Amino acid sequence: MNKKFLSAILFGALMVSSTGTFVSCKDYDDEIDEINATLTDLKSQLAALQTKVENGDYVTGITKTADGKGMTFTFSKGSTVTVTLDVKDGEAGAPGTPGKDAQQVTVDEKTGELKIDGKGTGIFPAKDAAKAPVKAEGGYWYTLNEKGEYENTNIPVSGITVTGTEATGYTLTVYSADGEKVIKLPTASSTITEIMIGDLTFGAVTTTSSATGLDWGYKSNGKIDWKGPKGNIAANQLMIGQIAPAEGLLSVTPASVDLSGMTLELIDTKGDIAPVNIVATPNSTDGAATAPRAAATNGKWNLAITLKSDVTKDNITKVFGAWDNSTYNAKLYALRINGKVYTDYTIAVKVAKDNAITNATTVGNGITLSTTNLKSIGNNHNKALDNNSNIEVPVGSSSLVCSDSKFYDGYIAFEGTQTAKAEKLGVSANGMNLSIKESAKAEEVIATVHIMSVDGKETTKNITLKIGGVKSDDTQTIAATTYELGLDDSGDLNAIVVDLKDAFSSLSAANAEEINKLTQITVENVKDQVNFLANDLTSTNVTFYTDKDGKPADKFVDGSANNGEVVLANSDARNIRWMKIAVNGNVNAKAKPGNYNLTLTIKDQKSGTAVSTIKTVTIPVTVALPAWDKLFKNTTAWEDGKFVARLTASVANTPVVNFTRAFLPNTKAAVNDIKLAIDKVDNKDVIANQSSASVTLQNIQNTNKTLKVNELGVVASYTFGGVNDLTVKSSKFTTKIMSIFEGAKLVYYTNNVAGATAKVGVDFTIAKLTTANNKKNGLALQYGKGESAVCNSIPAIEGVTVQESNSTAADKVKVAYGVDGLNNVTAVSDSEGIKLVNAQIGDKGTLVLTFTDFAGIVTTATIAFE
């Protein structure tokens, strides 16, 4: 093949600069608008190319436009981009500027001559592995000479040129008088950054280094009339047995590379190509047939080889290696893709030392089909021939596969009366492949399998094809199930309980009899929608019952083996009425309340492998959130519809509201899992952090440590399964916040009568509360239902210790004494009460007790004195 240097020679004005500069043989002012439009179009073409490259697309083909003035680039995703410059026909280019027509510049690989559009130029570029034979420079083509230097051919290049190869990628260069624009265009093979493959030996059974050599043979005594896919067999024609494929052994980076459209070869260290054809297919792990052309999403590929026709019975033991007595010395090959070697030389092809006919006069016995060498293979289907010459086959496409290493070719035929029966049922064969229509479900037909072995021996066997499936009971959609989120007795998300109505009871007797195992019943999410459940369901999280209550006695379970089949313990599947779906741990992170569909599928299944669908049931489910009061109820800490909360703290000066005191659970929902949202104060967030329904507050105090507000607007919420959109919220409620000692007050007793003014004694002391003779007299501090004398050692009130030192815990408050209304008068405590220092006879004022709790909140209690 010629190495092509594609170029579109464009004449006249060539414009690619951003300023709108253009070059032409003469200026035509009246054509400026047309030229500017051309410039804009060219820029968009180049931008389109660049965008495709940046988006990971690559070039699969390059052709000249029909008028010969441009190039069309075809990309792997099917789109095309054409780059061209629109100029007037007949306008000649000046020397050194683009010519009139497009060119295709090649170097003939046989003669080495430079050709323009297939015509020789008489120029023969030198060959150099490190340098291209032809390059463009200064508007002309230059060729390499024997000195390794480039000489001008005086042949002008085009304004648009493409150089390169499939293996290395292409380079698009747009020339203008002001410079050039270069875009690198990757190809499929040029995007490959790494290919990994280990030691690989293509043999008869495995691809390991211990592989058995390929079985081979020939028929020496005349041709064979053969109806198999490979056609008639000539005398002495080489016949090759099974060649094991290399499954998933080839890894390609990046994984998006598609090998199936590339040329794969095995090449040895001398540069000789192995006489094999190589086919790469994406590695499939599900047993299904692999699509003929699709990128391997995991980057792993299967490799399969066939021998080319120039391998014969006379050279097969020499072309891939040589036998030295019992030792096979294999040639080692590397994998070459689109002309580039990517792997080490670690690949071999091993053939058997002798042909299948051990001597020239003895013919082998051929292949006997058995339970060990014949299988039916299809999508999610793999069944072996049984001892009674029966084999289960699925509806749709499948193949009979003979695994004997001496297998050369085979075909399936319907003979005698079975010809008409197969046609009536809709069963046809092509080679070893079967195509079975839905109408043939649960039927059977006898096929005659013809096998040709590499020794030229044909064997046949009549096999009964047992076609899977039963006549479908079609589809059904049941009434919608409303699922309200909640928690069960274990604290897990409650199950979805579905009334299946007559989905099972309406099954025909024949279909019900086919349901032998619970794994025949699958429940799946509907594809292409955001589902409530994260994953499809299995028999471990779906149970079926006869009764809604789901008692163990009513549960359907797989029973013990019965004549090789597993049956439902409750026998007839038509008794199934209720389905319970375990939800806990299987909720989609993007789930929301709303309507969803599940699909229940019942399949015909014996001894393990699903064959065909009996019935499909659509199950609509409406997911709903419960009301807040179904989850939680208010405690007794509410007054007049408000939650009353005394601020606590675990760390000094960090006020905390414990909302676990606000609610009690109505279900297994944990109060500690409640989250709170609180209105801002002065447009500032008040939540510093929250944990287990306890909220640490900020921005709620004035500079003097008193509270800015006494009430906060709060919304509580509870989230199911950690899914944000499955959150239940309370109505907004008011939380009244108070210091631990807020509400404390001072009173002064006179003979059991509490007054609002304290009396100052002649020693300027306000006496503490005493109870002599059951008469209350003196100054008292009241909090809640408690009361204590005010002095230098105030007894604890309602569990709160009042002390003159700093608070060290949530149940302690610091007290300080002061006087309002009198200058220079202060108050100190002693054992008798409160001493007014610097007071004068007749002074009147207000005694102020200031309390600071552990949370740093300040409150006061006052009383007038005289």
Backbone hydrogen bonds, N-H to C=O, Kabsch-Sander energy under -0.5 kcal/mol:
donor,donor_aa,acceptor,acceptor_aa,energy
3,K,107,V,-0.9
4,K,2,N,-0.6
5,F,105,V,-3.8
6,L,4,K,-0.6
6,L,162,V,-0.9
7,S,103,Q,-2.1
8,A,160,I,-2.8
9,I,7,S,-0.7
10,L,8,A,-0.6
14,L,23,V,-0.7
15,M,13,A,-0.5
20,G,17,S,-1.4
31,E,28,Y,-2.2
32,I,29,D,-1.4
35,I,31,E,-2.3
36,N,32,I,-2.8
37,A,33,D,-2.0
38,T,34,E,-1.8
39,L,35,I,-2.3
40,T,36,N,-2.3
41,D,37,A,-2.0
42,L,38,T,-2.5
43,K,39,L,-2.5
44,S,40,T,-1.9
45,Q,41,D,-2.1
46,L,42,L,-2.6
47,A,43,K,-2.6
48,A,44,S,-2.3
49,L,45,Q,-2.1
50,Q,46,L,-2.5
51,T,47,A,-2.5
52,K,48,A,-2.0
53,V,49,L,-2.1
54,E,50,Q,-2.5
55,N,51,T,-1.7
56,G,53,V,-1.6
57,D,52,K,-2.4
59,V,186,P,-3.1
60,T,74,T,-3.2
61,G,74,T,-1.3
63,T,72,T,-2.1
65,T,70,G,-2.0
68,G,65,T,-1.8
71,M,83,V,-2.2
72,T,63,T,-3.4
73,F,71,M,-0.5
73,F,81,V,-3.1
74,T,61,G,-2.8
74,T,72,T,-0.5
75,F,79,S,-2.8
76,S,58,Y,-2.4
78,G,75,F,-2.1
81,V,73,F,-2.1
83,V,71,M,-2.7
84,T,82,T,-0.5
85,L,69,K,-0.7
87,V,85,L,-0.7
91,E,88,K,-1.3
92,A,90,G,-0.7
97,T,94,A,-2.5
102,A,68,G,-1.1
103,Q,7,S,-1.9
105,V,5,F,-2.2
106,T,104,Q,-0.5
106,T,115,K,-2.2
107,V,3,K,-1.2
108,D,106,T,-0.5
108,D,113,E,-2.4
112,G,108,D,-2.4
114,L,123,I,-3.4
115,K,106,T,-3.0
116,I,119,K,-2.6
117,D,104,Q,-2.9
117,D,115,K,-0.6
118,G,104,Q,-0.5
119,K,116,I,-1.9
121,T,114,L,-1.7
126,A,144,L,-3.1
131,K,128,D,-1.0
135,K,142,Y,-2.6
137,E,140,Y,-2.8
140,Y,137,E,-1.9
141,W,155,I,-2.6
142,Y,135,K,-3.5
143,T,151,E,-2.4
144,L,133,P,-2.0
145,N,149,E,-3.2
148,G,145,N,-1.9
151,E,143,T,-2.9
153,T,141,W,-2.7
157,V,139,G,-2.2
160,I,8,A,-1.6
161,T,173,T,-2.4
162,V,6,L,-4.2
163,T,171,T,-2.1
165,T,169,G,-1.2
169,G,165,T,-2.3
170,Y,185,L,-2.8
171,T,163,T,-2.8
172,L,183,I,-2.9
173,T,161,T,-2.9
173,T,171,T,-0.5
174,V,181,K,-2.8
175,Y,159,G,-2.7
175,Y,173,T,-0.6
176,S,179,G,-2.3
179,G,176,S,-1.4
181,K,174,V,-2.3
183,I,172,L,-2.7
185,L,170,Y,-3.3
188,A,59,V,-0.6
190,S,166,E,-0.6
191,T,187,T,-1.1
191,T,188,A,-0.7
192,I,189,S,-1.1
193,T,253,T,-2.8
194,E,253,T,-1.8
196,M,251,S,-2.6
200,L,346,T,-2.2
201,T,207,T,-1.9
202,F,348,A,-2.9
203,G,201,T,-0.7
203,G,206,T,-0.9
204,A,212,T,-3.2
211,A,208,T,-1.9
214,L,350,K,-2.3
217,G,239,M,-1.8
220,S,218,Y,-0.7
224,I,233,I,-3.3
226,W,224,I,-0.8
231,G,228,G,-2.1
233,I,224,I,-2.5
234,A,232,N,-0.5
236,N,219,K,-3.3
237,Q,234,A,-1.9
239,M,217,G,-2.7
241,G,215,D,-2.9
242,Q,405,S,-1.3
244,A,203,G,-2.6
244,A,242,Q,-0.6
246,A,303,L,-3.0
247,E,245,P,-1.0
248,G,246,A,-0.7
250,L,301,W,-1.5
251,S,196,M,-2.5
251,S,249,L,-0.6
252,V,299,G,-3.0
253,T,194,E,-2.8
257,V,254,P,-1.6
259,L,257,V,-0.7
261,G,258,D,-0.5
262,M,259,L,-2.3
264,L,262,M,-0.7
265,E,336,R,-2.4
267,I,265,E,-0.5
267,I,334,A,-2.3
268,D,272,D,-2.5
271,G,268,D,-1.8
274,A,266,L,-3.0
276,V,274,A,-2.5
277,N,306,T,-3.1
278,I,264,L,-0.5
279,V,304,A,-2.6
281,T,302,N,-1.9
283,N,300,K,-2.3
296,A,257,V,-0.6
297,T,295,A,-0.8
299,G,296,A,-2.0
301,W,250,L,-2.6
302,N,281,T,-3.5
303,L,246,A,-2.2
304,A,279,V,-2.1
306,T,277,N,-1.8
308,K,275,P,-2.6
311,V,308,K,-1.7
312,T,310,D,-0.6
315,N,312,T,-0.6
316,I,312,T,-1.6
318,K,315,N,-2.1
319,V,315,N,-2.4
320,F,316,I,-0.6
322,A,329,N,-1.8
324,D,327,T,-3.8
325,N,323,W,-0.6
327,T,324,D,-2.2
329,N,322,A,-3.1
329,N,327,T,-0.6
330,A,328,Y,-1.0
331,K,320,F,-2.7
333,Y,347,I,-3.0
334,A,267,I,-2.8
336,R,265,E,-3.1
336,R,334,A,-0.6
337,I,340,K,-3.0
338,N,263,T,-2.9
340,K,337,I,-1.7
342,Y,335,L,-2.6
343,T,335,L,-0.8
346,T,333,Y,-0.8
346,T,344,D,-1.7
347,I,333,Y,-2.3
348,A,200,L,-2.9
350,K,202,F,-2.5
352,A,214,L,-2.6
356,A,216,W,-2.9
358,T,356,A,-0.9
362,T,359,N,-1.0
369,L,367,I,-0.6
373,N,370,S,-0.7
374,L,370,S,-1.0
375,K,401,V,-1.9
376,S,383,K,-3.7
377,I,375,K,-0.6
377,I,399,S,-3.0
378,G,381,H,-2.3
379,N,397,S,-0.6
380,N,378,G,-0.5
381,H,378,G,-1.7
383,K,376,S,-2.3
385,L,374,L,-2.0
386,D,390,N,-3.1
389,S,386,D,-1.6
391,I,464,T,-2.3
393,V,466,K,-2.6
396,G,436,I,-2.3
398,S,434,L,-1.8
399,S,377,I,-2.4
400,L,432,M,-2.7
401,V,375,K,-2.9
401,V,399,S,-0.6
402,C,400,L,-0.5
403,S,373,N,-2.0
403,S,401,V,-0.6
407,F,404,D,-1.9
408,Y,452,M,-2.7
409,D,452,M,-1.6
411,Y,450,H,-2.0
412,I,431,G,-2.6
413,A,448,T,-2.4
415,E,413,A,-0.6
418,Q,415,E,-1.7
419,T,416,G,-1.4
420,A,416,G,-0.5
421,K,417,T,-1.4
422,A,418,Q,-2.5
423,E,419,T,-1.8
424,K,420,A,-2.5
425,L,421,K,-2.4
426,G,422,A,-1.4
427,V,422,A,-3.1
428,S,426,G,-0.5
428,S,435,S,-2.3
430,N,433,N,-2.4
433,N,430,N,-1.9
434,L,398,S,-3.0
435,S,428,S,-2.5
436,I,396,G,-2.2
437,K,426,G,-1.7
440,A,437,K,-2.0
441,K,438,E,-1.8
442,A,467,I,-0.6
442,A,468,G,-1.0
443,E,440,A,-2.0
445,V,465,L,-1.4
447,A,445,V,-0.5
447,A,463,I,-3.2
448,T,413,A,-3.4
449,V,447,A,-0.6
449,V,461,K,-2.9
450,H,411,Y,-3.0
450,H,448,T,-0.6
451,I,459,T,-3.1
452,M,409,D,-3.1
453,S,457,K,-2.0
454,V,406,K,-1.8
456,G,453,S,-2.1
458,E,456,G,-0.5
459,T,451,I,-2.6
461,K,449,V,-1.5
463,I,447,A,-3.3
464,T,389,S,-2.5
465,L,445,V,-3.2
465,L,463,I,-0.7
466,K,391,I,-2.7
466,K,464,T,-0.8
467,I,443,E,-2.3
467,I,465,L,-0.9
468,G,393,V,-2.5
473,D,614,I,-3.1
476,Q,616,T,-2.0
478,I,618,T,-2.0
481,T,620,P,-2.5
483,Y,481,T,-0.6
483,Y,622,T,-3.4
484,E,482,T,-0.6
485,L,483,Y,-0.6
485,L,624,A,-2.5
488,D,492,D,-3.0
491,G,488,D,-2.0
494,N,486,G,-2.3
496,I,581,I,-2.4
497,V,495,A,-0.6
498,V,496,I,-0.6
498,V,579,M,-3.1
500,L,498,V,-0.9
500,L,577,R,-2.7
503,A,500,L,-2.5
506,S,502,D,-2.1
507,L,504,F,-1.9
512,A,508,S,-2.7
513,E,509,A,-1.9
514,E,510,A,-0.9
514,E,511,N,-0.7
515,I,511,N,-0.6
515,I,512,A,-1.1
516,N,514,E,-1.1
520,Q,517,K,-1.9
521,I,518,L,-2.1
522,T,520,Q,-0.6
522,T,601,T,-2.4
523,V,537,L,-0.5
524,E,599,T,-2.4
526,V,597,N,-1.1
529,Q,526,V,-0.6
531,N,529,Q,-0.9
534,A,586,N,-1.8
537,L,523,V,-2.3
541,N,538,T,-1.4
542,V,538,T,-0.7
543,T,580,K,-2.3
545,Y,578,W,-2.9
546,T,554,D,-1.4
550,G,547,D,-1.3
554,D,551,K,-1.9
555,K,552,P,-1.4
556,F,544,F,-2.9
557,V,555,K,-0.5
559,G,567,V,-3.3
562,N,565,E,-2.7
565,E,562,N,-1.5
567,V,560,S,-0.7
569,A,557,V,-3.2
571,S,568,L,-2.2
575,N,572,D,-1.8
576,I,573,A,-1.8
577,R,545,Y,-2.7
578,W,545,Y,-2.5
579,M,498,V,-2.2
580,K,543,T,-2.7
581,I,496,I,-3.0
582,A,541,N,-2.8
582,A,580,K,-0.6
584,N,493,L,-0.6
586,N,583,V,-2.5
588,N,532,F,-2.9
591,A,588,N,-2.0
594,G,623,V,-1.5
596,Y,621,V,-2.8
598,L,619,I,-2.3
599,T,524,E,-2.8
600,L,598,L,-0.5
600,L,617,V,-3.2
601,T,522,T,-2.7
601,T,599,T,-0.5
602,I,615,K,-2.9
603,K,520,Q,-1.8
603,K,601,T,-0.5
604,D,612,S,-2.9
605,Q,514,E,-0.8
605,Q,603,K,-0.5
606,K,609,T,-0.7
609,T,606,K,-0.9
610,A,608,G,-0.5
611,V,604,D,-2.3
612,S,604,D,-0.8
614,I,602,I,-3.3
615,K,602,I,-1.6
616,T,474,D,-1.7
617,V,600,L,-3.4
618,T,476,Q,-3.1
619,I,598,L,-3.5
619,I,617,V,-0.5
621,V,596,Y,-3.3
622,T,481,T,-3.2
623,V,594,G,-3.3
623,V,621,V,-0.6
624,A,483,Y,-2.9
624,A,622,T,-0.5
630,K,627,A,-1.5
631,L,627,A,-0.6
631,L,628,W,-1.6
632,F,628,W,-2.3
633,K,664,L,-2.9
635,T,662,A,-1.8
638,W,635,T,-0.6
639,E,642,K,-3.0
642,K,639,E,-1.6
643,F,734,T,-2.3
644,V,637,A,-2.7
644,V,642,K,-0.6
645,A,643,F,-0.7
645,A,736,K,-3.2
647,L,645,A,-0.5
647,L,738,M,-3.5
648,T,656,V,-2.7
653,N,854,F,-2.9
654,T,651,V,-1.3
656,V,648,T,-3.0
657,V,695,V,-2.6
658,N,656,V,-0.5
659,F,657,V,-0.9
659,F,693,A,-2.3
661,R,658,N,-1.3
662,A,659,F,-1.6
663,F,659,F,-0.8
664,L,633,K,-2.8
666,N,631,L,-3.4
667,T,631,L,-1.1
673,D,670,A,-1.5
674,I,671,V,-1.9
675,K,717,S,-2.7
677,A,715,V,-2.4
679,D,713,G,-2.8
681,V,684,K,-2.3
684,K,681,V,-1.3
688,A,686,V,-0.7
688,A,696,T,-3.3
689,N,696,T,-1.1
691,S,694,S,-2.5
693,A,674,I,-0.6
694,S,691,S,-2.0
695,V,657,V,-2.7
696,T,689,N,-2.9
696,T,694,S,-0.5
697,L,655,P,-3.0
698,Q,686,V,-2.2
702,N,706,T,-3.3
705,K,702,N,-1.9
708,K,700,I,-3.6
709,V,700,I,-0.6
712,L,735,T,-2.4
714,V,733,F,-2.9
715,V,677,A,-2.6
717,S,675,K,-2.5
718,Y,728,V,-2.5
720,F,726,L,-2.7
723,V,720,F,-2.2
724,N,722,G,-0.6
726,L,723,V,-2.1
728,V,718,Y,-3.1
730,S,716,A,-3.0
733,F,714,V,-3.0
734,T,641,G,-0.5
735,T,712,L,-2.9
736,K,643,F,-3.0
736,K,734,T,-0.6
737,I,710,N,-2.2
737,I,735,T,-0.7
738,M,645,A,-2.0
742,E,739,S,-1.3
744,A,741,F,-1.5
745,K,782,Q,-2.3
746,L,862,T,-0.5
747,V,780,A,-2.2
748,Y,755,G,-2.1
749,Y,778,G,-2.9
750,T,753,V,-2.3
752,N,776,K,-2.8
753,V,750,T,-1.3
754,A,752,N,-0.6
755,G,748,Y,-2.9
758,A,864,A,-3.5
761,G,765,T,-2.4
764,F,761,G,-2.2
766,I,834,I,-3.0
767,A,765,T,-0.8
768,K,832,E,-2.7
769,L,779,L,-1.7
770,T,777,N,-3.1
774,N,771,T,-1.5
775,K,772,A,-1.6
776,K,774,N,-0.5
777,N,770,T,-2.2
777,N,775,K,-0.5
778,G,749,Y,-2.4
779,L,767,A,-2.8
780,A,747,V,-2.9
781,L,788,S,-3.2
782,Q,745,K,-3.1
782,Q,780,A,-0.5
783,Y,786,G,-1.9
786,G,783,Y,-2.6
788,S,781,L,-2.2
790,V,779,L,-1.6
791,C,789,A,-0.7
792,N,830,D,-1.7
797,I,800,V,-2.6
800,V,797,I,-2.4
801,T,799,G,-0.5
801,T,811,D,-2.6
803,Q,801,T,-0.6
803,Q,813,V,-2.7
812,K,809,A,-1.7
813,V,801,T,-2.7
814,K,852,T,-2.5
815,V,803,Q,-2.2
816,A,850,T,-1.8
818,G,848,V,-1.8
820,D,846,T,-2.7
825,V,822,L,-0.8
826,T,824,N,-0.5
826,T,837,V,-1.5
828,V,835,K,-2.3
830,D,833,G,-2.6
833,G,830,D,-0.7
834,I,766,I,-2.2
835,K,828,V,-3.5
835,K,833,G,-0.5
836,L,764,F,-2.9
837,V,826,T,-2.5
837,V,835,K,-0.8
839,A,836,L,-0.9
843,D,840,Q,-2.2
845,G,865,F,-1.7
846,T,820,D,-2.4
847,L,863,I,-3.0
848,V,818,G,-2.9
849,L,861,A,-3.1
850,T,816,A,-2.7
850,T,848,V,-0.6
851,F,849,L,-0.5
851,F,859,T,-3.4
852,T,814,K,-2.2
853,D,857,I,-2.2
854,F,812,K,-0.6
856,G,853,D,-1.9
858,V,705,K,-1.9
859,T,851,F,-2.3
861,A,849,L,-2.2
863,I,847,L,-1.7
864,A,756,A,-1.1
865,F,845,G,-2.7
866,E,758,A,-1.7
